[in-house]
Amino acid sequence: MSKGAQIMLVEDDESLGFLIKDTLDAHGWQVHLYVSGEKGLTAFHNHPFDLCILDIMLPEKDGFDLAMEVRKYNQQIPIVFLTARNQLEDRIRGFQIGADDYVCKPFSIQEFKYRIEAILKRTADVHAPVDRSAVLKAGNSTLDVHNLLLHANGETTRLTYKECKLLLLFFRHCGKLIERDVFLKAIWEDDGFFVARSMDVFVSRLRKYLRSDGSLKIENIRGIGYILKDAAG
């Protein structure tokens, strides 16, 4: 899916928008540029995109609100925030909404291209053929990796790619302590402070998804890592 991917770019700085569009188009992707949140949302409802790149400070509807609207209709599509807002609380909010990446301006256009390529390759891998081991069970819950679905004691949740990958590690190592560095390097390929904070946000979200399954509990071992405990096992 990487080559020829359809990308929605919502950026009100038209000069920057055209620079990004030209760079990504030259890489073989098809970038559709919109200059406001409302125009981006209308386009999203009328065009099948493979990835969304969103500025945050947009006219009519900001990037956070636009991302939340996108997530209502599609839990799987990758979302990348590209913004001058670099405060920690903004970054955390972006990941809470379900962002796959958060890039601050100014930025390297070449590095940005490779980030987009990596995300598209990862999401393409989700739809590649998988064997039966991609369906795992823990407690009264089942994780369907291929379809990004968690069935927890009768309740079904559609997961994002990173949520699914994180939960897959828990299910594969249920009952065993997993050090934080293992999660960070396996999923985020980074162990920086902010990435560690964003991982905590993801873990909190997984706890919420598993709440209906009283047999499973993600426990934080302070300063070391996490363990998924299975009372039914």
CYANA upper distance limits for C-alpha pairs under 8 A (distance plus 0.5 A):
  1 MET  CA      5 ALA  CA      6.45
  1 MET  CA    120 LEU  CA      7.72
  1 MET  CA    121 LYS  CA      7.96
  1 MET  CA    124 ALA  CA      6.27
  2 SER  CA     29 TRP  CA      8.09
  2 SER  CA    117 GLU  CA      7.32
  2 SER  CA    120 LEU  CA      5.86
  2 SER  CA    121 LYS  CA      6.40
  2 SER  CA    124 ALA  CA      7.61
  3 LYS  CA     27 HIS  CA      8.37
  3 LYS  CA     28 GLY  CA      6.02
  3 LYS  CA     29 TRP  CA      6.31
  4 GLY  CA     28 GLY  CA      6.05
  4 GLY  CA     29 TRP  CA      5.01
  4 GLY  CA     30 GLN  CA      6.61
  5 ALA  CA     28 GLY  CA      8.32
  5 ALA  CA     29 TRP  CA      5.52
  5 ALA  CA     30 GLN  CA      6.59
  5 ALA  CA     49 PHE  CA      8.12
  5 ALA  CA     50 ASP  CA      6.43
  5 ALA  CA     51 LEU  CA      8.34
  6 GLN  CA     29 TRP  CA      6.82
  6 GLN  CA     30 GLN  CA      5.48
  6 GLN  CA     31 VAL  CA      6.63
  6 GLN  CA     32 HIS  CA      8.13
  6 GLN  CA     48 PRO  CA      7.84
  6 GLN  CA     49 PHE  CA      5.42
  6 GLN  CA     50 ASP  CA      5.73
  6 GLN  CA     51 LEU  CA      7.33
  7 ILE  CA     29 TRP  CA      7.71
  7 ILE  CA     30 GLN  CA      6.54
  7 ILE  CA     31 VAL  CA      5.22
  7 ILE  CA     32 HIS  CA      6.65
  7 ILE  CA     49 PHE  CA      6.15
  7 ILE  CA     50 ASP  CA      6.36
  7 ILE  CA     51 LEU  CA      5.47
  7 ILE  CA     52 CYS  CA      6.34
  7 ILE  CA     53 ILE  CA      7.88
  8 MET  CA     31 VAL  CA      6.53
  8 MET  CA     32 HIS  CA      5.62
  8 MET  CA     33 LEU  CA      6.91
  8 MET  CA     34 TYR  CA      8.23
  8 MET  CA     40 GLY  CA      7.99
  8 MET  CA     44 PHE  CA      8.16
  8 MET  CA     49 PHE  CA      6.88
  8 MET  CA     50 ASP  CA      8.48
  8 MET  CA     51 LEU  CA      6.80
  8 MET  CA     52 CYS  CA      5.25
  8 MET  CA     53 ILE  CA      6.57
  9 LEU  CA     17 GLY  CA      8.01
  9 LEU  CA     21 LYS  CA      8.31
  9 LEU  CA     31 VAL  CA      7.12
  9 LEU  CA     32 HIS  CA      6.39
  9 LEU  CA     33 LEU  CA      5.34
  9 LEU  CA     34 TYR  CA      6.72
  9 LEU  CA     40 GLY  CA      8.36
  9 LEU  CA     52 CYS  CA      6.59
  9 LEU  CA     53 ILE  CA      5.24
  9 LEU  CA     54 LEU  CA      6.57
 10 VAL  CA     17 GLY  CA      8.34
 10 VAL  CA     33 LEU  CA      6.37
 10 VAL  CA     34 TYR  CA      5.24
 10 VAL  CA     35 VAL  CA      6.13
 10 VAL  CA     36 SER  CA      6.96
 10 VAL  CA     37 GLY  CA      7.35
 10 VAL  CA     40 GLY  CA      6.52
 10 VAL  CA     52 CYS  CA      8.42
 10 VAL  CA     53 ILE  CA      6.77
 10 VAL  CA     54 LEU  CA      5.48
 10 VAL  CA     55 ASP  CA      6.59
 11 GLU  CA     16 LEU  CA      8.17
 11 GLU  CA     17 GLY  CA      6.15
 11 GLU  CA     33 LEU  CA      7.68
 11 GLU  CA     34 TYR  CA      6.82
 11 GLU  CA     35 VAL  CA      5.62
 11 GLU  CA     36 SER  CA      7.44
 11 GLU  CA     54 LEU  CA      7.06
 11 GLU  CA     55 ASP  CA      5.84
 11 GLU  CA     58 LEU  CA      7.66
 12 ASP  CA     17 GLY  CA      7.81
 12 ASP  CA     34 TYR  CA      7.86
 12 ASP  CA     35 VAL  CA      4.68
 12 ASP  CA     36 SER  CA      6.55
 12 ASP  CA     55 ASP  CA      8.20
 12 ASP  CA     58 LEU  CA      6.69
 12 ASP  CA     59 PRO  CA      8.03
 13 ASP  CA     17 GLY  CA      6.49
 13 ASP  CA     35 VAL  CA      7.84
 14 GLU  CA     18 PHE  CA      6.48
 14 GLU  CA     35 VAL  CA      7.60
 15 SER  CA     19 LEU  CA      6.80
 16 LEU  CA     20 ILE  CA      6.71
 17 GLY  CA     21 LYS  CA      6.55
 17 GLY  CA     33 LEU  CA      7.26
 18 PHE  CA     22 ASP  CA      6.43
 18 PHE  CA     33 LEU  CA      8.18
 19 LEU  CA     23 THR  CA      6.69
 20 ILE  CA     24 LEU  CA      6.62
 20 ILE  CA    109 ILE  CA      7.74
 21 LYS  CA     25 ASP  CA      6.29
 21 LYS  CA     31 VAL  CA      6.09
 21 LYS  CA     32 HIS  CA      8.03
 21 LYS  CA     33 LEU  CA      7.63
 22 ASP  CA     26 ALA  CA      6.55
 23 THR  CA     27 HIS  CA      7.19
 23 THR  CA    109 ILE  CA      8.26
 23 THR  CA    113 LYS  CA      8.16
 24 LEU  CA     28 GLY  CA      7.40
 24 LEU  CA     29 TRP  CA      6.38
 24 LEU  CA     30 GLN  CA      7.95
 24 LEU  CA     31 VAL  CA      7.40
 24 LEU  CA    113 LYS  CA      7.11
 25 ASP  CA     29 TRP  CA      5.36
 25 ASP  CA     30 GLN  CA      5.94
 25 ASP  CA     31 VAL  CA      6.62
 34 TYR  CA     39 LYS  CA      6.62
 34 TYR  CA     40 GLY  CA      6.13
 35 VAL  CA     39 LYS  CA      7.52
 35 VAL  CA     40 GLY  CA      8.00
 35 VAL  CA     58 LEU  CA      8.12
 35 VAL  CA     59 PRO  CA      8.45
 36 SER  CA     40 GLY  CA      6.72
 36 SER  CA     58 LEU  CA      6.13
 36 SER  CA     59 PRO  CA      5.76
 36 SER  CA     60 GLU  CA      6.83
 36 SER  CA     61 LYS  CA      7.45
 37 GLY  CA     41 LEU  CA      6.65
 37 GLY  CA     58 LEU  CA      6.47
 37 GLY  CA     59 PRO  CA      6.86
 37 GLY  CA     60 GLU  CA      6.39
 37 GLY  CA     61 LYS  CA      4.96
 37 GLY  CA     62 ASP  CA      6.37
 37 GLY  CA     63 GLY  CA      7.08
 37 GLY  CA     66 LEU  CA      6.60
 38 GLU  CA     42 THR  CA      6.70
 38 GLU  CA     60 GLU  CA      6.55
 38 GLU  CA     61 LYS  CA      6.35
 38 GLU  CA     66 LEU  CA      8.38
 39 LYS  CA     43 ALA  CA      6.66
 40 GLY  CA     44 PHE  CA      6.61
 40 GLY  CA     66 LEU  CA      8.35
 41 LEU  CA     45 HIS  CA      6.93
 41 LEU  CA     66 LEU  CA      7.10
 41 LEU  CA     69 GLU  CA      8.18
 41 LEU  CA     70 VAL  CA      8.02
 42 THR  CA     46 ASN  CA      7.01
 43 ALA  CA     47 HIS  CA      6.35
 44 PHE  CA     48 PRO  CA      7.57
 44 PHE  CA     49 PHE  CA      7.58
 44 PHE  CA     70 VAL  CA      8.10
 49 PHE  CA     77 ILE  CA      8.39
 50 ASP  CA     77 ILE  CA      6.65
 50 ASP  CA     78 PRO  CA      7.76
 50 ASP  CA    120 LEU  CA      8.42
 51 LEU  CA     77 ILE  CA      6.26
 51 LEU  CA     78 PRO  CA      5.51
 51 LEU  CA     79 ILE  CA      6.60
 51 LEU  CA     80 VAL  CA      8.41
 51 LEU  CA    120 LEU  CA      8.12
 52 CYS  CA     77 ILE  CA      7.91
 52 CYS  CA     78 PRO  CA      6.79
 52 CYS  CA     79 ILE  CA      5.33
 52 CYS  CA     80 VAL  CA      6.69
 53 ILE  CA     79 ILE  CA      6.50
 53 ILE  CA     80 VAL  CA      5.27
 53 ILE  CA     81 PHE  CA      6.35
 53 ILE  CA     82 LEU  CA      7.17
 54 LEU  CA     63 GLY  CA      6.20
 54 LEU  CA     67 ALA  CA      8.30
 54 LEU  CA     79 ILE  CA      7.91
 54 LEU  CA     80 VAL  CA      6.69
 54 LEU  CA     81 PHE  CA      5.38
 54 LEU  CA     82 LEU  CA      6.30
 54 LEU  CA     83 THR  CA      8.35
 55 ASP  CA     62 ASP  CA      8.28
 55 ASP  CA     63 GLY  CA      6.06
 55 ASP  CA     81 PHE  CA      6.32
 55 ASP  CA     82 LEU  CA      5.45
 55 ASP  CA     83 THR  CA      5.63
 56 ILE  CA     62 ASP  CA      5.83
 56 ILE  CA     63 GLY  CA      4.33
 56 ILE  CA     64 PHE  CA      6.60
 56 ILE  CA     81 PHE  CA      7.44
 56 ILE  CA     82 LEU  CA      7.71
 56 ILE  CA     83 THR  CA      6.33
 56 ILE  CA     85 ARG  CA      8.13
 57 MET  CA     62 ASP  CA      5.94
 57 MET  CA     63 GLY  CA      6.91
 57 MET  CA     83 THR  CA      7.95
 58 LEU  CA     62 ASP  CA      5.17
 58 LEU  CA     63 GLY  CA      6.85
 61 LYS  CA     65 ASP  CA      6.82
 61 LYS  CA     66 LEU  CA      6.91
 62 ASP  CA     66 LEU  CA      6.69
 63 GLY  CA     67 ALA  CA      6.48
 63 GLY  CA     81 PHE  CA      8.18
 64 PHE  CA     68 MET  CA      6.81
 64 PHE  CA     94 GLY  CA      7.48
 64 PHE  CA     97 ILE  CA      8.08
 65 ASP  CA     69 GLU  CA      6.81
 66 LEU  CA     70 VAL  CA      6.74
 67 ALA  CA     71 ARG  CA      6.63
 67 ALA  CA     79 ILE  CA      7.89
 67 ALA  CA     97 ILE  CA      7.58
 68 MET  CA     72 LYS  CA      6.87
 68 MET  CA     97 ILE  CA      6.85
 69 GLU  CA     73 TYR  CA      7.51
 70 VAL  CA     74 ASN  CA      6.49
 70 VAL  CA     75 GLN  CA      8.37
 71 ARG  CA     75 GLN  CA      5.58
 71 ARG  CA     97 ILE  CA      8.40
 71 ARG  CA     98 GLY  CA      8.16
 75 GLN  CA    158 ARG  CA      7.04
 75 GLN  CA    159 LEU  CA      7.14
 75 GLN  CA    160 THR  CA      6.41
 76 GLN  CA    159 LEU  CA      7.65
 76 GLN  CA    160 THR  CA      5.74
 76 GLN  CA    161 TYR  CA      7.21
 78 PRO  CA     99 ALA  CA      7.47
 78 PRO  CA    100 ASP  CA      6.37
 78 PRO  CA    119 ILE  CA      7.86
 78 PRO  CA    120 LEU  CA      8.45
 78 PRO  CA    123 THR  CA      8.17
 79 ILE  CA     98 GLY  CA      7.84
 79 ILE  CA     99 ALA  CA      5.45
 79 ILE  CA    100 ASP  CA      6.03
 79 ILE  CA    101 ASP  CA      7.50
 80 VAL  CA     99 ALA  CA      6.30
 80 VAL  CA    100 ASP  CA      6.29
 80 VAL  CA    101 ASP  CA      5.35
 80 VAL  CA    102 TYR  CA      6.27
 80 VAL  CA    103 VAL  CA      7.88
 81 PHE  CA     94 GLY  CA      7.85
 81 PHE  CA     99 ALA  CA      7.52
 81 PHE  CA    101 ASP  CA      6.91
 81 PHE  CA    102 TYR  CA      5.24
 81 PHE  CA    103 VAL  CA      6.49
 82 LEU  CA    102 TYR  CA      6.72
 82 LEU  CA    103 VAL  CA      5.35
 82 LEU  CA    104 CYS  CA      6.34
 82 LEU  CA    105 LYS  CA      7.43
 83 THR  CA    102 TYR  CA      8.39
 83 THR  CA    103 VAL  CA      6.97
 83 THR  CA    104 CYS  CA      5.57
 83 THR  CA    105 LYS  CA      6.07
 84 ALA  CA    104 CYS  CA      5.91
 84 ALA  CA    105 LYS  CA      5.24
 84 ALA  CA    106 PRO  CA      7.77
 85 ARG  CA     90 ASP  CA      7.23
 85 ARG  CA    104 CYS  CA      7.30
 85 ARG  CA    105 LYS  CA      8.42
 86 ASN  CA     90 ASP  CA      7.16
 86 ASN  CA     91 ARG  CA      7.26
 86 ASN  CA    104 CYS  CA      6.45
 87 GLN  CA     91 ARG  CA      6.98
 88 LEU  CA     92 ILE  CA      6.66
 88 LEU  CA    194 PHE  CA      8.26
 89 GLU  CA     93 ARG  CA      6.56
 90 ASP  CA     94 GLY  CA      6.66
 91 ARG  CA     95 PHE  CA      6.93
 91 ARG  CA    102 TYR  CA      7.17
 92 ILE  CA     96 GLN  CA      6.60
 92 ILE  CA    197 ARG  CA      8.34
 92 ILE  CA    198 SER  CA      6.75
 92 ILE  CA    201 VAL  CA      8.16
 93 ARG  CA     97 ILE  CA      6.74
 94 GLY  CA     98 GLY  CA      7.13
 94 GLY  CA     99 ALA  CA      6.16
 94 GLY  CA    102 TYR  CA      7.66
 95 PHE  CA     99 ALA  CA      5.24
 95 PHE  CA    100 ASP  CA      7.64
 95 PHE  CA    101 ASP  CA      8.20
 95 PHE  CA    102 TYR  CA      8.35
 95 PHE  CA    198 SER  CA      7.17
 95 PHE  CA    201 VAL  CA      8.12
 96 GLN  CA    201 VAL  CA      7.09
 96 GLN  CA    202 PHE  CA      8.02
 98 GLY  CA    160 THR  CA      7.72
100 ASP  CA    119 ILE  CA      8.19
100 ASP  CA    162 LYS  CA      7.95
103 VAL  CA    107 PHE  CA      7.89
103 VAL  CA    112 PHE  CA      8.50
107 PHE  CA    111 GLU  CA      8.32
107 PHE  CA    112 PHE  CA      7.85
108 SER  CA    112 PHE  CA      6.60
109 ILE  CA    113 LYS  CA      6.71
110 GLN  CA    114 TYR  CA      7.05
111 GLU  CA    115 ARG  CA      6.77
112 PHE  CA    116 ILE  CA      6.80
113 LYS  CA    117 GLU  CA      6.73
114 TYR  CA    118 ALA  CA      6.60
115 ARG  CA    119 ILE  CA      6.82
116 ILE  CA    120 LEU  CA      6.69
117 GLU  CA    121 LYS  CA      6.67
118 ALA  CA    122 ARG  CA      6.70
119 ILE  CA    123 THR  CA      6.71
120 LEU  CA    124 ALA  CA      6.52
121 LYS  CA    125 ASP  CA      6.74
122 ARG  CA    126 VAL  CA      7.29
123 THR  CA    127 HIS  CA      7.77
123 THR  CA    161 TYR  CA      7.46
124 ALA  CA    128 ALA  CA      7.26
126 VAL  CA    145 VAL  CA      8.22
126 VAL  CA    146 HIS  CA      6.55
126 VAL  CA    147 ASN  CA      8.34
126 VAL  CA    161 TYR  CA      8.23
127 HIS  CA    146 HIS  CA      7.05
127 HIS  CA    147 ASN  CA      8.39
130 VAL  CA    134 ALA  CA      6.91
130 VAL  CA    146 HIS  CA      7.30
134 ALA  CA    143 LEU  CA      8.40
134 ALA  CA    144 ASP  CA      6.85
134 ALA  CA    145 VAL  CA      5.80
134 ALA  CA    146 HIS  CA      6.92
135 VAL  CA    142 THR  CA      7.39
135 VAL  CA    143 LEU  CA      6.07
135 VAL  CA    144 ASP  CA      5.13
135 VAL  CA    145 VAL  CA      6.59
135 VAL  CA    146 HIS  CA      8.22
136 LEU  CA    142 THR  CA      6.13
136 LEU  CA    143 LEU  CA      5.67
136 LEU  CA    144 ASP  CA      7.26
136 LEU  CA    168 LEU  CA      8.45
136 LEU  CA    171 PHE  CA      7.21
136 LEU  CA    172 ARG  CA      8.09
137 LYS  CA    141 SER  CA      6.27
137 LYS  CA    142 THR  CA      4.92
137 LYS  CA    143 LEU  CA      6.79
137 LYS  CA    171 PHE  CA      7.50
138 ALA  CA    142 THR  CA      6.93
138 ALA  CA    171 PHE  CA      6.69
138 ALA  CA    174 CYS  CA      7.70
138 ALA  CA    216 LEU  CA      8.08
138 ALA  CA    230 ASP  CA      7.34
139 GLY  CA    213 ASP  CA      7.87
139 GLY  CA    215 SER  CA      6.03
139 GLY  CA    216 LEU  CA      6.40
139 GLY  CA    230 ASP  CA      6.04
139 GLY  CA    231 ALA  CA      7.60
139 GLY  CA    232 ALA  CA      5.90
139 GLY  CA    233 GLY  CA      7.09
140 ASN  CA    152 ALA  CA      6.80
140 ASN  CA    153 ASN  CA      5.74
140 ASN  CA    213 ASP  CA      6.66
140 ASN  CA    215 SER  CA      7.40
140 ASN  CA    216 LEU  CA      8.43
140 ASN  CA    232 ALA  CA      8.24
141 SER  CA    150 LEU  CA      7.66
141 SER  CA    151 HIS  CA      5.90
141 SER  CA    152 ALA  CA      4.70
141 SER  CA    153 ASN  CA      6.12
141 SER  CA    213 ASP  CA      7.40
142 THR  CA    150 LEU  CA      6.44
142 THR  CA    151 HIS  CA      5.58
142 THR  CA    152 ALA  CA      6.97
143 LEU  CA    148 LEU  CA      8.16
143 LEU  CA    149 LEU  CA      6.56
143 LEU  CA    150 LEU  CA      5.21
143 LEU  CA    151 HIS  CA      6.88
143 LEU  CA    167 LEU  CA      8.47
143 LEU  CA    168 LEU  CA      7.90
143 LEU  CA    171 PHE  CA      8.42
144 ASP  CA    148 LEU  CA      6.31
144 ASP  CA    149 LEU  CA      5.56
144 ASP  CA    150 LEU  CA      6.72
144 ASP  CA    151 HIS  CA      8.44
145 VAL  CA    149 LEU  CA      7.12
145 VAL  CA    164 CYS  CA      7.07
145 VAL  CA    165 LYS  CA      8.45
145 VAL  CA    168 LEU  CA      7.97
148 LEU  CA    158 ARG  CA      6.44
148 LEU  CA    159 LEU  CA      5.70
148 LEU  CA    160 THR  CA      7.37
148 LEU  CA    161 TYR  CA      7.51
148 LEU  CA    164 CYS  CA      6.56
149 LEU  CA    156 THR  CA      7.22
149 LEU  CA    157 THR  CA      6.25
149 LEU  CA    158 ARG  CA      5.33
149 LEU  CA    159 LEU  CA      6.35
149 LEU  CA    164 CYS  CA      8.33
150 LEU  CA    155 GLU  CA      8.45
150 LEU  CA    156 THR  CA      6.05
150 LEU  CA    157 THR  CA      5.65
150 LEU  CA    158 ARG  CA      7.05
150 LEU  CA    159 LEU  CA      7.58
151 HIS  CA    155 GLU  CA      6.01
151 HIS  CA    156 THR  CA      4.94
151 HIS  CA    157 THR  CA      7.07
152 ALA  CA    156 THR  CA      6.77
152 ALA  CA    157 THR  CA      8.48
152 ALA  CA    209 TYR  CA      8.01
152 ALA  CA    210 LEU  CA      6.54
152 ALA  CA    212 SER  CA      6.86
152 ALA  CA    213 ASP  CA      6.17
153 ASN  CA    212 SER  CA      6.67
153 ASN  CA    213 ASP  CA      5.74
155 GLU  CA    212 SER  CA      7.80
157 THR  CA    209 TYR  CA      7.49
159 LEU  CA    163 GLU  CA      6.28
159 LEU  CA    164 CYS  CA      6.25
160 THR  CA    164 CYS  CA      6.65
161 TYR  CA    165 LYS  CA      6.71
162 LYS  CA    166 LEU  CA      6.56
162 LYS  CA    187 ILE  CA      7.54
163 GLU  CA    167 LEU  CA      6.61
163 GLU  CA    202 PHE  CA      7.17
163 GLU  CA    206 LEU  CA      7.80
164 CYS  CA    168 LEU  CA      6.46
165 LYS  CA    169 LEU  CA      7.07
165 LYS  CA    187 ILE  CA      7.49
166 LEU  CA    170 PHE  CA      7.20
166 LEU  CA    183 PHE  CA      7.66
166 LEU  CA    187 ILE  CA      7.51
167 LEU  CA    171 PHE  CA      6.67
167 LEU  CA    206 LEU  CA      7.87
168 LEU  CA    172 ARG  CA      6.54
169 LEU  CA    173 HIS  CA      6.67
169 LEU  CA    183 PHE  CA      8.39
170 PHE  CA    174 CYS  CA      6.06
170 PHE  CA    227 ILE  CA      7.80
170 PHE  CA    228 LEU  CA      6.43
171 PHE  CA    228 LEU  CA      8.03
173 HIS  CA    177 LEU  CA      8.30
173 HIS  CA    178 ILE  CA      8.15
173 HIS  CA    228 LEU  CA      8.24
174 CYS  CA    227 ILE  CA      7.60
174 CYS  CA    228 LEU  CA      5.72
174 CYS  CA    229 LYS  CA      6.89
174 CYS  CA    230 ASP  CA      7.56
175 GLY  CA    227 ILE  CA      6.66
175 GLY  CA    228 LEU  CA      5.99
175 GLY  CA    229 LYS  CA      5.51
175 GLY  CA    230 ASP  CA      7.06
176 LYS  CA    227 ILE  CA      6.24
176 LYS  CA    228 LEU  CA      7.58
177 LEU  CA    225 GLY  CA      7.22
177 LEU  CA    226 TYR  CA      6.28
177 LEU  CA    227 ILE  CA      5.14
177 LEU  CA    228 LEU  CA      8.27
178 ILE  CA    182 VAL  CA      7.24
178 ILE  CA    183 PHE  CA      8.11
178 ILE  CA    225 GLY  CA      6.06
178 ILE  CA    226 TYR  CA      5.98
178 ILE  CA    227 ILE  CA      6.61
179 GLU  CA    183 PHE  CA      7.56
179 GLU  CA    224 ILE  CA      6.01
179 GLU  CA    225 GLY  CA      4.65
179 GLU  CA    226 TYR  CA      7.03
180 ARG  CA    184 LEU  CA      6.73
180 ARG  CA    224 ILE  CA      6.79
180 ARG  CA    225 GLY  CA      5.01
180 ARG  CA    226 TYR  CA      7.54
181 ASP  CA    185 LYS  CA      6.47
181 ASP  CA    191 ASP  CA      6.97
181 ASP  CA    225 GLY  CA      8.48
182 VAL  CA    186 ALA  CA      6.38
183 PHE  CA    187 ILE  CA      6.34
183 PHE  CA    188 TRP  CA      8.05
184 LEU  CA    188 TRP  CA      5.63
184 LEU  CA    189 GLU  CA      6.47
184 LEU  CA    190 ASP  CA      6.20
184 LEU  CA    191 ASP  CA      5.93
184 LEU  CA    195 VAL  CA      7.92
184 LEU  CA    196 ALA  CA      7.42
184 LEU  CA    199 MET  CA      7.99
185 LYS  CA    189 GLU  CA      4.46
185 LYS  CA    190 ASP  CA      5.75
185 LYS  CA    191 ASP  CA      6.90
188 TRP  CA    195 VAL  CA      7.82
190 ASP  CA    195 VAL  CA      7.39
191 ASP  CA    195 VAL  CA      6.82
191 ASP  CA    196 ALA  CA      6.87
192 GLY  CA    196 ALA  CA      6.72
193 PHE  CA    197 ARG  CA      6.91
194 PHE  CA    198 SER  CA      6.78
195 VAL  CA    199 MET  CA      6.75
196 ALA  CA    200 ASP  CA      7.14
197 ARG  CA    201 VAL  CA      7.25
198 SER  CA    202 PHE  CA      7.02
199 MET  CA    203 VAL  CA      6.74
200 ASP  CA    204 SER  CA      6.72
201 VAL  CA    205 ARG  CA      6.87
202 PHE  CA    206 LEU  CA      6.83
203 VAL  CA    207 ARG  CA      6.78
204 SER  CA    208 LYS  CA      7.00
205 ARG  CA    209 TYR  CA      6.95
206 LEU  CA    210 LEU  CA      6.73
207 ARG  CA    211 ARG  CA      6.55
207 ARG  CA    217 LYS  CA      7.77
207 ARG  CA    218 ILE  CA      7.00
210 LEU  CA    214 GLY  CA      8.33
210 LEU  CA    216 LEU  CA      7.43
210 LEU  CA    217 LYS  CA      8.17
215 SER  CA    229 LYS  CA      8.35
215 SER  CA    230 ASP  CA      6.04
215 SER  CA    231 ALA  CA      5.26
215 SER  CA    232 ALA  CA      6.02
216 LEU  CA    228 LEU  CA      7.29
216 LEU  CA    229 LYS  CA      6.11
216 LEU  CA    230 ASP  CA      5.30
216 LEU  CA    231 ALA  CA      6.88
216 LEU  CA    232 ALA  CA      8.39
217 LYS  CA    228 LEU  CA      6.17
217 LYS  CA    229 LYS  CA      5.70
217 LYS  CA    230 ASP  CA      7.30
218 ILE  CA    226 TYR  CA      7.21
218 ILE  CA    227 ILE  CA      6.20
218 ILE  CA    228 LEU  CA      4.96
218 ILE  CA    229 LYS  CA      6.78
219 GLU  CA    226 TYR  CA      6.11
219 GLU  CA    227 ILE  CA      5.79
219 GLU  CA    228 LEU  CA      6.81
219 GLU  CA    229 LYS  CA      7.73
220 ASN  CA    225 GLY  CA      6.67
220 ASN  CA    226 TYR  CA      5.18
220 ASN  CA    227 ILE  CA      7.20
221 ILE  CA    225 GLY  CA      5.75
221 ILE  CA    226 TYR  CA      6.05
221 ILE  CA    227 ILE  CA      7.91
